[in-house]
Amino acid sequence: SLGGGNIAAIVNAVEAAIRTGVPFVVAAGNSNADACNYSPANAPNAICVGSTAIEAQSGTEIQEDIRSSFSNYGDCVDIFAPGSLIKAPWIGGNTCLLYTSPSPRTVLDLVCRL
């Protein structure tokens, strides 16, 4: 996930692009903190996406969709999407990379289909 502290230049660039009609879907971040303190997650008109995980309830076969322990949260987060332990192909072989930043891509796919 791209992100850092509250950086006005990043927010301004994202907002300028949005004003021209380019949608922005951004990660909430991976600091288990308020996303409003991080850019570009705090860009007011970007779609900010937090990460979810599946957790098995003890002693049952029931699984629950929860916020990933690392995902940022708060008023700047617009939506949550799957983002923990997602398997994806890796270069050169039969192994898979488990990564944690697919949440914005999932939402972006939906935005592009609207």
C-alpha positions as CSV (number, residue, x, y, z in Angstrom):
1,S,0.0,0.0,0.0
2,L,1.2,3.4,-0.9
3,G,0.9,5.8,2.1
4,G,2.6,7.9,4.6
5,G,1.9,10.7,7.0
6,N,-0.5,13.5,6.2
7,I,1.1,14.9,3.1
8,A,-0.8,17.8,1.5
9,A,1.0,17.4,-1.8
10,I,-0.3,13.9,-2.2
11,V,-3.8,14.8,-1.2
12,N,-3.8,17.8,-3.6
13,A,-2.6,15.7,-6.5
14,V,-5.3,13.0,-5.9
15,E,-8.0,15.6,-5.5
16,A,-6.9,17.4,-8.7
17,A,-7.0,14.1,-10.7
18,I,-10.5,13.4,-9.3
19,R,-11.7,16.8,-10.4
20,T,-10.8,15.8,-14.0
21,G,-12.9,12.7,-13.7
22,V,-10.3,10.1,-12.7
23,P,-11.6,7.9,-9.9
24,F,-9.1,7.1,-7.1
25,V,-9.4,4.0,-5.0
26,V,-6.8,4.0,-2.2
27,A,-5.8,1.7,0.6
28,A,-6.6,2.7,4.1
29,G,-3.1,1.7,5.1
30,N,-1.6,-1.1,7.3
31,S,-0.8,0.7,10.6
32,N,-3.9,-0.3,12.6
33,A,-4.5,3.4,13.1
34,D,-6.9,6.2,12.0
35,A,-6.7,6.4,8.2
36,C,-7.4,10.1,8.4
37,N,-3.8,10.6,9.5
38,Y,-2.4,9.0,6.3
39,S,-2.2,10.1,2.7
40,P,-3.7,9.3,0.2
41,A,-6.2,7.6,2.5
42,N,-7.3,11.0,3.8
43,A,-8.1,12.5,0.3
44,P,-11.7,13.5,0.8
45,N,-13.0,12.4,-2.6
46,A,-11.0,9.2,-3.0
47,I,-12.6,5.9,-2.2
48,C,-10.7,4.6,0.8
49,V,-10.7,0.9,1.3
50,G,-9.8,-1.0,4.5
51,S,-8.9,-4.7,4.7
52,T,-10.9,-7.6,6.0
53,A,-10.0,-11.1,7.0
54,I,-11.9,-14.3,7.7
55,E,-11.8,-15.6,11.3
56,A,-13.1,-19.0,12.3
57,Q,-15.3,-18.9,15.5
58,S,-13.9,-21.3,18.1
59,G,-15.6,-24.6,18.3
60,T,-17.8,-24.1,15.2
61,E,-17.6,-24.2,11.5
62,I,-18.8,-20.6,11.3
63,Q,-16.5,-18.0,9.8
64,E,-16.8,-14.3,10.4
65,D,-15.6,-11.4,8.2
66,I,-13.6,-9.0,10.4
67,R,-11.3,-6.0,10.0
68,S,-7.8,-7.3,9.4
69,S,-5.7,-6.6,12.5
70,F,-3.3,-4.3,10.6
71,S,-5.9,-2.4,8.6
72,N,-6.4,1.3,9.2
73,Y,-9.9,2.4,10.2
74,G,-11.9,5.5,11.0
75,D,-14.1,8.1,9.3
76,C,-11.9,8.3,6.2
77,V,-12.6,4.6,5.3
78,D,-15.5,4.3,2.9
79,I,-15.6,0.5,2.5
80,F,-13.8,-2.7,3.5
81,A,-12.9,-5.6,1.1
82,P,-10.9,-8.9,1.5
83,G,-7.3,-8.1,2.1
84,S,-5.6,-10.7,4.3
85,L,-3.7,-13.7,3.1
86,I,-4.7,-13.5,-0.5
87,K,-3.0,-16.0,-2.7
88,A,-1.5,-14.7,-6.0
89,P,0.9,-16.2,-8.5
90,W,4.5,-15.4,-8.0
91,I,7.3,-15.1,-10.6
92,G,8.9,-18.3,-11.9
93,G,7.0,-21.1,-10.4
94,N,4.5,-23.1,-8.4
95,T,4.6,-20.9,-5.3
96,C,2.2,-18.3,-4.3
97,L,2.7,-15.0,-2.6
98,L,0.4,-14.2,0.3
99,Y,-0.1,-10.5,0.3
100,T,-2.2,-7.9,2.0
101,S,-3.1,-5.2,-0.5
102,P,-5.8,-6.5,-2.9
103,S,-8.6,-4.6,-1.2
104,P,-8.4,-1.5,-3.3
105,R,-8.2,-3.5,-6.5
106,T,-11.4,-5.3,-5.7
107,V,-13.2,-2.1,-5.2
108,L,-11.6,-0.4,-8.2
109,D,-12.9,-3.3,-10.4
110,L,-16.4,-2.5,-9.2
111,V,-16.0,1.2,-9.8
112,C,-14.7,0.6,-13.4
113,R,-17.8,-1.5,-14.1
114,L,-20.2,1.3,-13.1
